[in-house]
């Protein structure tokens, strides 16, 4: 359910001033750039503020109006001296020290061996926040579905976020799923993929000749692969790896950790009750 009234445009952002949303994966505006489903992890170093990673806002219980859970890449947290702040991707960022939310817990696999033992991907992190993010026109949870089936006919996108400027973004990258995932490995001998743990997709938007410039200026770490199902966006992947081909005629491919494979774990983490099926394989770090 969602109902919104009144709006204004601020520096290219369309902001609805009042909106009640309890559905996941909905689009308020046709050209939303998918910003309402994402958050940024913002770092501050030597007085410089920068976006370092992308996360995705998770649903809570049905009909809830808020969430304190986001998911992202575990590689976002390998080099931080001080923890980043989490800010809403759909907001116009002015003062991140005020807008930012602190992290209180990170849940991720102990290591690759543990992830393999649990038959889940290695590259993901479930982040619990110090405060709830209320759902609104600028903050809408992506949907989760553990049995969602995607193939080469599924319509999927990845947000196109500029890696330098706080409020810079472009039209989402339209992605074409390479199915089965083994067909992706044929494009690169470096790829060791599992159909249960990985998704592979190729960029089909924008034109191939413009890809190199956009890739050099885009933020991919933690970016979600969002696919349409029954007019809602479901998160099916977390960005893991990018392959760029030298011939400039083959489109880049992206490998994603499968979110559908960990959807039950995410749902358990949302309510704070991780089952024994996963518990012994997972690391939980409090900040």
Residue pairs with C-beta under 8 A, 6 or more apart in sequence:
1 20
1 21
1 22
1 23
1 63
2 19
2 20
2 21
2 22
2 23
2 26
2 28
3 19
3 20
4 16
4 18
4 19
4 20
4 28
4 137
5 16
5 17
5 18
5 19
6 16
6 17
6 18
7 14
7 15
7 16
7 17
8 14
8 15
8 17
9 15
10 92
11 92
11 167
13 92
13 167
14 29
15 92
15 137
15 138
16 28
16 136
16 137
16 138
19 28
19 136
19 137
20 65
20 135
20 136
21 65
21 135
21 136
21 137
21 140
22 62
22 63
22 64
22 65
22 135
23 140
23 232
24 59
24 140
24 141
24 142
24 143
24 144
24 232
25 37
25 140
25 141
25 142
25 143
25 232
25 233
25 234
26 140
26 232
26 233
27 36
27 233
28 36
28 137
28 140
31 171
33 159
33 160
33 169
33 170
33 171
33 172
34 157
34 159
34 172
34 226
34 233
35 89
35 90
35 138
35 159
35 169
36 89
36 90
36 137
36 138
36 139
36 140
37 56
37 57
37 89
37 140
37 141
37 142
37 159
37 224
37 226
37 233
37 235
38 54
38 55
38 56
38 57
38 89
38 90
38 159
38 161
38 223
38 224
39 54
39 55
39 56
39 57
39 70
39 86
39 87
39 88
39 89
39 133
40 51
40 52
40 53
40 54
40 55
40 86
40 87
40 89
40 93
40 161
41 51
41 52
41 53
41 54
41 55
41 72
41 76
41 84
41 85
41 86
41 222
42 49
42 50
42 51
42 52
42 84
42 85
42 86
42 87
42 93
42 96
42 100
42 166
43 49
43 50
43 51
43 52
43 80
43 82
43 84
44 50
44 82
44 85
44 96
44 97
45 81
49 96
49 166
50 164
50 166
51 161
51 163
51 164
51 166
51 219
52 76
52 84
52 221
53 72
53 73
53 76
53 84
53 219
53 221
53 222
54 72
54 89
54 159
54 161
54 219
54 220
54 221
54 222
54 223
54 224
54 239
55 70
55 71
55 72
55 76
55 86
55 127
55 222
56 70
56 71
56 72
56 142
56 224
56 235
56 238
57 67
57 69
57 70
57 88
57 133
57 139
57 140
57 141
57 142
58 67
58 69
58 70
58 71
58 141
58 142
58 144
58 266
58 270
59 67
59 141
59 142
59 143
59 144
59 270
60 66
60 67
60 68
60 69
60 141
60 270
61 270
61 271
64 135
65 134
65 135
66 132
66 133
66 134
66 135
67 132
67 133
67 135
67 141
67 270
68 128
68 129
68 130
68 131
68 132
68 133
69 126
69 127
69 128
69 129
69 266
69 269
69 270
70 86
70 126
70 127
70 129
71 124
71 125
71 126
71 127
71 235
71 238
71 259
71 266
72 124
72 125
72 127
72 221
72 222
72 238
73 123
73 124
73 125
73 221
73 222
73 238
73 239
73 240
73 257
74 108
74 109
74 122
74 123
74 124
74 125
75 123
75 221
75 222
76 84
76 125
76 221
76 222
77 106
77 125
83 102
83 103
83 287
84 103
85 96
85 97
85 99
85 100
85 101
85 102
86 100
86 101
86 102
86 103
86 127
86 129
87 93
87 96
87 99
87 100
87 101
88 99
88 133
88 138
88 139
89 159
89 161
90 137
90 138
90 139
90 140
91 99
91 138
91 139
92 167
93 99
93 166
93 167
96 166
101 129
101 130
101 131
101 133
102 129
102 130
102 131
102 287
103 127
103 128
103 129
103 130
103 287
104 128
104 129
104 130
104 286
104 287
105 127
105 128
105 284
105 285
105 286
105 287
106 125
106 126
106 127
106 128
106 283
106 284
106 285
106 287
107 125
107 126
107 127
107 128
107 269
107 274
107 282
107 283
107 284
107 285
108 124
108 125
108 126
108 282
108 283
109 115
109 118
109 120
109 122
109 124
109 281
109 282
109 283
110 281
110 282
110 283
111 122
112 122
114 281
114 282
115 121
115 122
115 281
116 122
117 281
118 277
118 278
118 281
119 196
119 197
119 261
120 197
120 261
120 262
120 265
120 278
120 281
121 197
121 198
121 238
121 240
121 257
121 258
121 261
121 262
122 257
123 238
123 240
123 257
124 238
124 257
124 259
124 262
126 265
126 266
126 269
128 269
133 139
135 141
142 224
142 226
142 233
142 234
142 235
143 229
143 232
143 233
143 234
143 235
144 234
144 235
144 259
144 263
144 266
144 267
145 229
145 234
145 260
145 263
146 260
146 261
146 263
146 264
147 260
148 227
148 229
148 234
148 236
148 260
150 156
150 177
150 179
150 199
150 227
150 236
151 177
151 179
152 176
152 177
152 178
152 179
154 177
154 227
154 228
154 229
155 174
155 227
155 228
156 174
156 175
156 176
156 177
156 201
156 225
156 226
156 227
156 228
156 236
157 172
157 173
157 174
157 175
157 225
157 226
157 227
157 233
158 172
158 173
158 175
158 201
158 220
158 223
158 224
158 225
158 226
158 239
158 254
159 169
159 172
159 173
159 223
159 224
159 226
160 169
160 170
160 171
160 172
160 173
160 214
160 218
161 168
161 169
161 218
161 219
161 223
162 168
162 169
162 170
162 217
162 218
162 219
163 217
163 218
163 219
164 217
170 214
171 205
171 206
172 205
173 203
173 205
173 206
174 203
174 204
174 205
175 201
175 202
175 203
175 204
175 225
175 254
176 201
176 202
176 203
176 204
177 199
177 200
177 201
177 227
178 184
178 200
178 201
178 202
178 253
180 195
181 193
181 194
181 195
181 198
181 199
181 200
182 193
182 195
183 200
184 191
184 193
184 200
184 253
184 255
185 191
185 192
185 193
185 200
187 243
187 250
187 253
188 243
188 253
190 243
191 200
191 241
191 243
191 255
193 200
193 255
196 258
196 261
197 257
197 258
197 261
198 240
198 255
198 256
198 257
198 258
199 225
199 236
199 237
199 255
199 256
199 257
199 258
200 253
200 254
200 255
200 256
201 225
201 237
201 253
201 254
201 256
202 251
202 252
202 253
202 254
203 211
203 251
203 252
203 253
203 254
204 251
206 214
208 248
208 249
208 251
209 248
211 251
211 252
212 244
212 248
215 242
215 244
215 252
220 239
220 242
220 254
221 239
222 238
222 239
223 238
223 239
224 235
224 237
224 238
224 239
224 259
225 235
225 236
225 237
225 238
225 239
225 254
225 256
225 259
226 233
226 234
226 235
226 236
227 233
227 234
227 236
228 234
235 259
236 256
236 258
236 259
236 260
237 256
237 257
237 258
237 259
238 256
238 257
238 259
239 254
239 256
240 254
240 255
240 256
240 257
241 254
241 255
242 252
242 253
242 254
242 255
243 252
243 253
243 254
243 255
244 252
245 251
245 252
259 266
265 274
265 278
265 282
268 274
268 275
268 278
274 282
